[in-house]
Amino acid sequence: METQIQVQTQKVRGNGIKIIIGGGGFGGITCARLLARKARKYKLNAEIILADRNNYHLYYPNLYEVATSEEEFVSIGALKKSIALPYAEILPKGAAFMQGEISEISPENKTVKIGGAQLNFDYLVLAFGSVTDYCGIKGLQEHALVLKSIPDALRIRNRAEFAVQAASQDFKKKLLRIIIGGGGFSGVELAGEMLNLIQILSWKYNYPREKIELLIIEGSNQLLPGMPLHISEWVCGRLKKLGAQIRLENFVAEADRSSVFLNTGEKINYDLLVWTGGVRSADIPFDKAMPSDKKGRLLESAASFCVQGCDFIFAIGDDAHVPDLHNVPVPQTATQAIYEAEYIAEAVMRKARAKQVPPFRPRAFGYIIPVKGKWAVLHLPSGLTWYGFLSWVARRFADLRYFSKLLPFGKAVRMAWFDTELYVKNDE
């Protein structure tokens, strides 16, 4: 669905270093803002261009609310307002926006193509983000819905409502089943909100709630693979209490238009299938092969964070293979992408001033996992963990803190309050 948001490209200074940022996700927008600020601080004549196919920054953590809202309570316009921040409002002076996708990158010539234009650059920051990884599962891409954009979210919402509406008119139907493939962060957050939508749709169409099943299928032996077991157990208990069915150590081996086939050989029918089982780096259109891992993430030089072989190209977040202190790739989270962007902005400014760049040092960050209503799990790097209402409040403050980096504080408060009111209403 096309957005009605309009963006005016800002003027920037020419002559000097030219920095192009591909993608306006958490890493890209953070990098653009910091580069503009640092260029003013160091009095550098820098031209900074952020290129993105959309003219707004998507606040992805709230995308679940769009996918599981009900139009009886929340309008589409209000939902878009809660997660789409126009670049015209959040890019600072000294950074320009160019709408379009980077279609070709030539490291040798230091050029990129955006739409029909070819631009030179001195430094390039890649923040394209991720795409769904269907893991080579037959039929999955054709039949499963995903949650990566506003249109994706609206598609899930509409398909769920259509399924319940159709079932309410089919007196022979014994069970309506929604399957979420993947029990990681995305899977459990979506499941929690989907349970709320099921409750609303059951009421709206007078369809028995007990005839609607939400099934999470996870290949690991726990939800939230890689997280401490007690957190997985808390989240699992919360979802089961809310009415979810959970299948562990099972994974989807094949899918068709109405069924999934598990690795065990079992066939399970469904009315709606949503895949949250994996992501990989978006395709980076280099004109020659660049070192990358099996997920398509670019490999960096160990200390400087530059893409291997190109000390003027950097990758952020989902596009970067960043090993931690144990040589395991760091989680691909918004917090991690922001941290990497902060380092890259400083590194670029130091390179431009012929200063030494300190080595990148990986850090561990905490997590907040909301699971329906005013309930969440908060896990800190120290190992401290708690769950419930206060963790949900911490999530709302985290939203405010992020918005305040992009918007004037008063406007950030209004947006955070608007979101809270909107989503609480959606949970009623």
Residue pairs with C-beta under 8 A, 6 or more apart in sequence:
1 150
1 151
1 154
3 54
3 55
3 56
3 80
3 84
3 150
5 55
5 56
5 84
5 86
6 55
6 86
6 88
7 55
7 56
7 86
7 87
7 88
7 97
7 99
8 88
9 96
9 97
9 98
10 88
10 91
10 93
10 95
10 96
10 97
11 96
12 47
12 48
12 49
12 94
12 95
12 96
13 45
13 46
13 47
13 94
14 47
15 45
16 44
16 45
16 46
16 47
17 44
17 45
17 46
17 47
17 122
17 123
17 352
18 46
18 47
18 49
18 119
18 120
18 121
18 122
18 123
19 35
19 46
19 47
19 48
19 49
19 121
19 122
19 123
19 124
19 125
19 348
20 49
20 51
20 102
20 112
20 119
20 121
20 123
20 124
20 125
21 28
21 31
21 32
21 35
21 48
21 49
21 50
21 51
21 124
21 125
21 127
22 28
22 51
22 52
22 102
22 112
22 124
22 125
22 126
22 127
22 128
23 51
23 52
23 126
23 127
23 128
23 129
23 282
23 319
24 32
24 50
24 52
24 54
24 57
24 87
24 97
24 127
25 57
25 58
25 60
25 127
25 129
25 317
25 318
25 337
26 60
26 317
26 334
26 337
26 338
26 341
27 127
27 316
27 317
27 337
27 338
27 340
27 341
28 50
28 52
28 125
28 127
28 316
28 341
29 50
29 57
29 87
29 90
29 91
29 406
30 337
30 338
30 341
30 342
30 345
30 405
31 125
31 127
31 316
31 341
31 344
31 345
32 48
32 50
32 91
32 95
33 90
33 91
33 92
33 95
33 405
33 406
34 341
34 342
34 345
34 346
35 46
35 48
35 95
35 345
35 348
35 349
36 46
36 48
36 91
36 92
36 93
36 94
36 95
37 92
37 94
38 44
38 345
38 346
38 349
39 45
39 46
39 48
39 94
39 349
40 94
42 349
42 353
44 349
44 352
44 353
46 94
46 352
47 96
48 94
48 95
48 96
49 95
49 96
49 97
49 98
49 119
50 87
50 91
50 95
50 96
50 97
50 98
51 97
51 98
51 99
51 100
51 101
51 102
51 112
51 114
52 87
52 97
52 99
52 100
53 99
53 100
53 101
54 99
55 86
55 87
55 88
55 97
55 99
56 84
56 85
56 86
56 87
57 84
57 85
57 86
57 87
57 90
57 406
58 83
58 84
58 149
58 150
59 82
59 83
59 84
59 85
59 399
59 402
60 83
60 334
61 334
61 399
62 82
62 83
62 399
62 419
62 423
63 83
63 147
63 149
63 150
63 153
64 147
64 153
64 189
64 190
64 192
64 193
65 79
65 82
65 83
65 193
65 422
65 423
65 426
66 79
66 80
66 82
66 83
66 150
66 153
66 154
66 157
67 147
67 152
67 153
67 154
67 156
67 157
67 190
67 193
67 194
68 156
68 157
68 160
68 190
68 193
68 194
68 196
68 197
68 426
69 79
69 157
69 197
69 426
70 157
70 161
70 197
70 200
70 201
70 204
70 426
72 200
72 204
73 200
73 425
73 426
73 428
74 422
74 425
74 426
76 154
78 422
79 422
80 150
81 418
82 415
82 418
82 419
82 422
82 423
83 150
84 150
85 406
85 407
87 97
88 97
89 407
90 406
90 407
91 97
98 114
100 114
100 115
100 117
101 114
101 115
102 112
102 113
102 114
102 128
102 285
103 113
103 114
103 115
103 285
104 112
104 113
104 285
104 287
105 111
105 112
105 124
105 284
105 285
105 286
105 287
106 112
106 286
106 287
107 286
107 287
107 288
107 290
107 309
107 310
107 312
107 313
108 287
108 288
110 120
110 121
110 122
110 124
110 312
111 118
111 119
111 120
111 121
112 118
112 119
112 121
112 124
113 119
121 312
122 312
122 352
123 312
123 313
123 314
123 348
123 351
123 352
124 312
124 313
124 314
125 313
125 314
125 315
125 316
125 341
125 344
125 348
126 284
126 298
126 307
126 313
126 314
126 315
126 316
126 319
126 320
127 315
127 316
127 317
127 319
127 337
127 341
128 281
128 282
128 283
128 284
128 318
128 319
129 282
129 317
129 318
129 319
130 148
130 279
130 280
130 281
130 282
130 318
130 319
130 332
131 148
131 279
131 280
131 281
131 282
131 283
132 141
132 146
132 148
132 275
132 278
132 279
132 280
133 277
133 278
133 279
133 280
133 295
134 140
134 141
134 144
134 275
134 278
135 277
135 278
137 252
137 253
137 254
137 255
138 253
138 254
138 255
139 254
139 255
139 256
140 181
140 252
140 254
140 255
140 275
142 255
143 255
143 256
143 257
143 273
144 181
144 255
144 273
144 274
144 275
145 152
145 155
145 156
145 159
145 272
145 273
145 274
145 275
146 152
146 274
146 275
146 276
147 153
147 156
147 186
147 190
147 274
147 276
156 272
156 274
157 197
159 272
160 178
160 194
160 197
160 198
160 201
160 272
161 201
163 176
163 178
163 271
163 272
164 176
164 198
164 201
164 202
164 204
164 205
164 207
164 212
165 201
165 205
167 173
167 176
167 205
167 207
167 211
167 212
167 271
168 205
168 206
168 207
173 211
174 211
175 211
175 212
175 213
176 207
176 211
176 212
176 213
176 271
177 212
177 213
177 214
177 215
177 268
177 269
177 270
177 271
177 272
178 194
178 198
178 212
178 213
178 214
178 215
178 270
178 271
178 272
178 273
178 274
179 215
179 216
179 217
179 260
179 268
179 270
179 272
179 273
179 274
180 187
180 190
180 191
180 194
180 214
180 215
180 216
180 217
180 274
180 276
181 187
181 217
181 251
181 252
181 260
181 273
181 274
181 275
181 276
181 277
182 216
182 217
182 218
182 275
182 276
182 277
182 278
183 216
183 217
183 218
183 220
183 223
183 224
183 225
183 246
183 248
184 218
184 223
184 224
184 225
184 276
184 277
185 224
185 367
185 369
186 276
187 216
187 218
187 223
187 276
187 277
188 216
188 223
188 224
188 235
188 239
188 369
188 371
189 369
189 370
189 371
190 274
190 276
191 214
191 216
191 239
191 244
191 371
192 238
192 239
192 242
192 370
192 371
192 372
192 373
193 372
194 214
195 214
195 239
195 242
195 243
195 244
195 372
196 372
196 373
196 426
196 427
198 209
198 212
198 214
198 243
199 209
201 207
201 212
202 208
202 209
202 212
209 243
213 245
214 243
214 244
214 245
215 244
215 245
215 246
215 247
215 268
215 270
216 223
216 239
216 244
216 245
216 246
216 247
217 247
217 250
217 251
217 252
217 260
217 262
218 225
218 246
218 247
218 248
218 249
218 250
218 251
219 249
219 250
219 251
219 263
219 277
220 248
220 249
221 248
221 249
222 229
222 232
222 233
222 236
222 248
223 232
223 235
223 236
223 239
223 246
223 248
224 231
224 232
224 235
224 369
226 331
227 367
227 379
228 379
228 383
228 385
230 385
231 369
231 377
231 379
231 385
234 377
234 387
235 369
235 371
235 377
236 246
238 371
238 372
238 375
238 387
239 246
239 371
240 246
242 371
242 372
247 262
250 262
250 263
250 264
250 266
251 262
251 263
251 277
252 260
252 261
252 262
252 275
252 277
253 261
253 262
253 263
254 260
254 261
255 261
255 273
258 269
258 270
258 271
259 267
259 268
259 269
259 270
260 267
260 268
260 270
260 273
261 267
261 268
262 268
279 295
279 318
279 332
280 295
280 296
280 297
281 292
281 295
281 296
281 297
281 298
281 318
281 319
282 296
282 318
282 319
283 296
284 290
284 296
284 298
284 315
284 319
290 298
290 307
290 308
290 309
290 310
291 298
291 299
291 307
291 308
291 309
292 298
292 299
292 321
293 299
293 321
293 329
295 321
296 319
297 315
297 318
297 319
297 320
297 321
297 329
298 307
298 308
298 315
298 319
298 320
298 321
299 307
299 308
299 321
300 306
300 307
300 308
300 314
300 315
300 320
300 321
300 322
300 360
301 307
301 308
301 311
302 359
303 359
303 360
304 311
304 347
304 357
304 359
304 360
305 314
305 320
305 322
305 340
305 343
305 344
305 347
305 360
306 312
306 313
306 314
307 313
307 314
307 315
311 351
312 351
314 344
314 347
314 348
316 337
316 340
316 341
316 344
317 332
317 336
317 337
317 340
317 341
318 332
318 337
320 340
321 329
322 329
322 330
322 336
322 340
322 360
322 362
323 329
323 330
323 362
324 330
324 362
324 364
325 362
330 336
330 362
331 365
333 365
333 367
335 365
335 366
336 365
339 363
339 365
340 360
343 360
346 357
347 357
350 356
350 357
351 357
363 381
364 381
365 381
366 378
366 379
366 380
366 381
367 377
367 378
367 379
368 376
368 377
368 378
368 379
368 391
368 394
368 395
368 398
369 376
369 377
369 379
370 376
370 392
370 395
371 377
372 427
373 392
373 427
374 389
374 392
374 393
374 424
374 427
375 387
375 388
375 389
375 391
375 392
376 387
376 388
376 391
376 392
376 394
376 395
377 385
377 386
377 387
377 391
378 385
378 386
378 387
378 390
378 391
378 394
378 395
379 385
396 416
396 420
399 416
399 419
400 412
400 413
400 416
403 411
403 412
403 415
403 416
404 412
404 413
406 412
407 415
